[in-house]
């Protein structure tokens, strides 16, 4: 049977991650995401996805030092970024800047690209908003340094939330951008080209678009006293409740649950995060009364929006930050495809005269 968009078609075999949408399961190399969130840092999880084992102490130190070494943007890349029109989105700039990068050694390509992406994002964002550029701080870990370069602030709650989000969204099977990366590298092209393909795909609103709908929902609600009124009004008008339901997961999104569990560990939550938790609880109660036969749960985009709003990050940064996380998964897919390669060459169904 013809399936447009390759929906339901198994295209590759992988050891990187597994998704069971019916049971609500996501694993990174066999380990449930719930056992990774809060237990392993960004660096430890990235190493695990790339190299299939958690790092020893010495391996972790080496990996951390490499990430710090490759954080700085090459001078010629800065010149390219500075010449791009202000009308270019952050994703446009990220795609163009990455495409201009060179890697001295293929085996250091993954760590060098993972390291420099946050710096490119922060550099462009701050220059575009007439803020002084903040150079990477070698004393800080990957996520702390990223948030510092963006905001000049060091808040342990904010960095904790951002790190949890970035660990949780590193990898998610053969999504559109990972598929793009694998298609490109399957032609025996280079690492940079494969990542550039993934970034171009991530830019599309059907894949990596900013979760603006969730932000609009929280802005409309504003306080927990207004939750019921806003949700009932949307249901009456047959509007979609943004942030609820998922195309793959038919039950609880394990990423949303893992993130929620981590959030609840904090003694004092930011205002918008507390509102998001209250909104989720009340909305599910209302949905159960309104459509008891249709169970809907929050998805990862719901909490992603709540986190970004709590950290007070500009919505234009959302997809770029998502990319700074998902770059790990892309690199893992590129490595895996290269190690057991067959060029992608599907057929088409001709429907012309």
C-alpha positions in Angstrom: 0.0 0.0 0.0 1.3 3.5 -0.9 2.1 5.6 2.2 2.7 9.3 1.4 5.5 10.8 3.4 6.9 7.3 4.2 4.6 7.2 7.2 5.0 3.9 9.0 7.8 2.7 6.7 10.9 1.3 8.4 13.9 2.9 6.6 16.8 2.0 8.8 17.9 -0.2 11.7 19.2 1.7 14.7 20.6 1.2 18.2 20.3 4.9 19.1 16.8 5.2 20.4 13.5 3.4 20.6 10.0 4.9 20.6 6.8 3.0 21.5 4.0 5.5 20.9 1.3 3.1 22.2 3.0 2.4 25.5 4.5 5.9 25.9 8.1 4.7 26.0 11.3 6.4 24.8 14.7 4.9 25.4 18.2 6.2 24.6 20.2 3.1 23.7 17.9 0.9 25.8 17.8 3.2 28.8 14.4 4.8 29.5 14.5 8.5 29.4 13.1 8.7 32.9 16.3 7.0 34.2 18.5 9.5 32.4 16.8 12.8 33.3 18.3 14.2 36.5 20.9 11.4 36.8 23.2 12.3 33.9 24.4 15.7 32.7 24.2 17.0 29.1 27.8 16.0 28.6 27.4 12.5 29.9 24.2 11.8 27.9 25.7 13.3 24.7 28.8 11.0 25.1 26.5 8.0 25.7 24.4 8.7 22.5 27.5 9.3 20.4 29.7 6.4 21.6 27.2 3.8 23.1 28.6 3.8 26.6 28.5 6.2 29.5 31.9 7.8 30.0 34.5 6.9 32.6 35.8 9.7 34.7 38.8 10.3 32.5 36.7 10.0 29.3 34.2 12.5 30.6 37.0 15.0 31.5 38.5 14.6 28.0 35.0 15.1 26.4 34.3 18.2 28.5 37.7 19.7 27.7 37.0 19.1 24.0 33.6 20.8 24.2 35.3 23.8 25.8 38.1 23.8 23.3 35.7 24.0 20.3 33.3 26.6 21.7 34.8 29.6 20.0 33.6 30.7 16.6 36.3 30.9 14.0 37.0 34.5 12.9 36.0 34.0 9.3 32.6 32.6 10.4 32.0 35.7 12.6 32.6 37.8 9.5 30.0 35.7 7.6 27.5 36.0 10.4 28.0 39.8 10.6 27.4 40.2 6.9 24.0 38.5 7.0 21.0 40.8 6.9 19.2 41.5 10.1 16.0 40.1 8.5 17.6 36.6 8.6 16.1 34.4 11.3 18.4 32.8 13.9 17.8 29.5 12.1 18.9 31.0 8.8 22.0 32.3 10.4 22.7 29.0 12.1 22.3 27.0 8.9 24.6 29.4 6.9 27.3 29.6 9.7 27.4 25.8 10.1 27.7 25.3 6.4 30.8 27.4 6.4 32.6 25.5 9.2 35.5 23.2 8.5 36.7 20.3 10.7 40.3 19.3 10.9 39.6 15.7 11.7 36.5 13.8 10.9 36.5 12.0 14.4 36.3 15.4 16.1 33.5 16.7 13.9 30.7 15.7 16.3 32.1 17.3 19.4 33.3 20.4 17.6 29.8 21.1 16.1 28.0 20.3 19.3 30.3 22.8 21.1 30.1 25.7 18.7 26.3 25.8 18.0 25.4 27.5 21.3 28.1 30.1 20.7 26.8 30.9 17.2 23.2 31.2 18.5 24.2 33.5 21.4 26.6 35.6 19.3 24.0 36.3 16.6 21.2 36.9 19.1 23.1 39.4 21.2 24.5 41.3 18.3 21.1 41.6 16.7 19.7 43.0 19.9 22.5 45.5 20.4 23.8 43.6 23.5 27.5 43.1 24.2 28.7 39.7 23.0 29.6 37.3 25.8 32.6 35.0 25.1 32.4 31.4 26.3 33.5 30.8 29.9 35.8 27.7 30.1 34.9 27.4 33.8 31.3 26.6 33.0 29.8 23.4 31.8 28.0 23.2 28.4 24.4 24.3 29.4 25.5 26.8 32.1 27.8 28.4 29.5 25.0 28.5 26.9 22.5 30.3 29.2 25.2 32.6 30.4 26.2 33.6 26.9 22.5 34.3 26.1 21.4 36.1 29.3 24.5 37.1 31.3 22.8 35.4 34.2 23.6 32.4 36.3 20.4 31.0 38.0 20.7 27.4 39.1 16.9 26.8 38.7 17.0 28.2 35.2 20.1 26.2 34.2 18.6 23.1 35.7 15.4 23.4 33.7 17.3 24.1 30.5 19.7 21.2 31.0 16.7 18.9 31.6 15.0 20.1 28.5 18.2 19.7 26.4 18.9 16.2 27.6 15.3 15.2 27.0 15.2 16.5 23.4 18.6 15.2 22.2 17.2 12.3 20.3 13.9 11.1 19.0 14.2 8.4 16.5 14.1 8.9 12.7 12.4 12.3 12.8 12.5 14.5 9.7 15.8 16.3 10.5 17.6 13.1 11.5 16.4 11.5 8.3 17.7 14.5 6.3 21.1 14.0 8.0 21.2 10.3 7.2 20.1 10.8 3.6 22.9 13.4 3.0 25.7 11.3 4.7 24.5 8.2 2.8 25.8 9.7 -0.4 29.2 9.8 1.3 29.1 13.5 1.6 30.8 15.2 4.6 29.7 15.7 8.2 29.1 19.4 7.9 26.8 18.9 4.9 24.8 16.4 6.8 24.3 18.7 9.8 23.4 21.6 7.4 20.7 19.4 5.9 19.3 18.6 9.3 19.3 22.3 10.2 17.4 23.2 7.1 14.8 20.6 7.9 14.5 21.6 11.5 13.7 25.2 10.4 10.3 24.0 9.0 7.3 24.9 11.2 6.0 21.4 10.9 9.1 20.0 12.6 11.1 22.4 14.7 8.8 25.5 14.7 8.6 27.4 18.0 5.7 26.2 20.3 4.0 29.6 20.0 0.6 28.1 20.5 1.4 27.1 24.0 2.8 30.5 24.8 -0.4 32.1 23.5 -2.4 29.7 25.7 -0.5 30.7 28.9 -0.6 34.4 28.0 -4.4 34.1 27.6 -4.8 32.3 31.0 -2.3 34.6 32.9 -3.5 33.3 36.4 -4.7 30.0 37.7 -8.1 31.5 38.4 -8.7 31.9 34.7 -7.7 28.4 33.6 -11.2 27.0 33.6 -12.8 29.9 31.8 -10.2 29.9 29.0 -10.2 26.2 28.4 -14.0 25.9 28.4 -14.2 28.8 25.9 -11.7 27.1 23.6 -13.6 23.8 23.8 -16.9 25.5 23.1 -15.4 27.1 20.0 -13.9 23.8 19.0 -10.4 25.2 19.2 -7.4 22.9 19.7 -5.8 23.1 23.2 -2.2 23.6 22.2 0.4 21.5 24.0 -2.0 18.5 24.4 -1.8 15.4 22.3 1.0 14.0 20.1 1.2 12.4 16.7 3.4 9.5 17.9 2.4 9.0 21.5 -1.1 7.8 22.0 -0.6 7.9 25.8 1.6 10.0 28.1 4.6 11.6 26.3 7.4 10.1 28.4 9.5 13.2 27.8 6.8 15.5 29.2 6.5 13.2 32.3 10.2 13.0 32.8 10.5 16.8 32.6 7.6 17.3 34.9 9.1 15.0 37.5 12.3 17.0 37.4 10.4 20.3 37.7 8.6 19.1 40.8 12.0 18.6 42.5 12.5 22.4 42.7 11.3 23.9 46.0 10.4 27.2 44.4 9.1 27.3 40.8 9.1 30.2 38.5 5.7 31.8 38.0 5.1 30.5 34.5 6.2 27.0 35.4 3.8 26.9 38.3 1.0 28.2 36.0 1.8 25.5 33.4 1.5 22.7 36.0 -1.8 24.1 37.3 -3.1 24.5 33.7 -2.2 20.9 32.9 -4.0 19.5 35.9 -7.1 21.6 35.3 -7.2 21.1 31.6 -7.0 17.3 31.8 -9.9 17.4 34.3 -12.0 19.4 31.9 -11.1 17.3 28.9 -12.1 14.1 30.8 -15.5 15.7 31.5 -15.9 17.1 28.0 -14.5 14.2 25.9 -14.2 11.1 28.3 -13.6 8.8 25.3 -10.6 10.8 24.1 -7.7 10.9 26.4 -5.3 13.8 25.8 -2.0 14.4 27.7 0.6 17.2 27.6 3.4 16.7 25.1 7.0 17.8 25.2 6.3 21.1 23.4 4.0 22.1 26.2 6.7 22.0 28.8 9.3 23.3 26.4 7.3 26.5 26.0 6.7 26.8 29.7 10.5 26.4 30.4 11.5 29.0 27.8 8.9 31.4 29.2 10.1 30.8 32.8 13.7 31.4 31.8 12.5 34.5 29.9 14.1 33.5 26.6 12.9 35.2 23.4 10.6 32.9 21.4 12.7 33.5 18.3 15.4 31.4 20.1 13.2 28.3 20.7 14.0 26.4 17.5 17.7 27.3 17.6 17.9 26.0 21.2 16.1 22.9 20.2 18.7 22.5 17.4 21.5 22.9 20.0 20.1 19.9 21.8 19.1 17.7 18.8 22.5 18.2 17.2 23.6 15.3 19.5 21.1 13.0 18.0 21.9 14.1 14.4 25.6 13.4 15.0 24.8 9.9 16.4 22.7 9.1 13.3 25.4 10.4 11.0 28.0 8.2 12.7 25.7 5.1 12.7 24.7 5.6 9.0 28.4 6.0 8.0 29.3 2.8 9.8 26.8 0.7 7.9 25.9 2.7 4.8 23.5 2.2 2.0 22.5 5.2 -0.1 18.9 6.2 0.3 17.1 5.9 -3.0 13.4 5.3 -2.7 11.1 4.9 -5.7 8.2 7.2 -6.5 4.7 6.4 -7.7 4.0 8.1 -11.0 0.4 9.5 -11.3 0.8 11.6 -14.4 -0.7 10.9 -17.9 
